[in-house]
Amino acid sequence: MYLVKNEVNVLFGECDPMGIAHHSHYFHWFELVRFQMLYKTGII
């Protein structure tokens, strides 16, 4: 099993007026991190 640490920068447009990240973007971030993990582990 691989342990891979990834960070995602939250963009201004992904936040509500209070500056809190909106939940509708979670799956987009999950997909970004999934591909980062695949690259780091050498699978793709």
C-alpha positions, 0 to 999 in steps of 0.5 A: 500500500502506498502513502502519498501526500497531496495538497490542493490549492483552493481557488477563490471561485471555489469559495462562498462569500464567507471564504469557505470552500464549497462542498460541490468541488470536493469530487473535482479535488478527489479526481486531481489527487487521484491522478497525482497519486497515480503519477507519483506511484508510477502507475501512469 
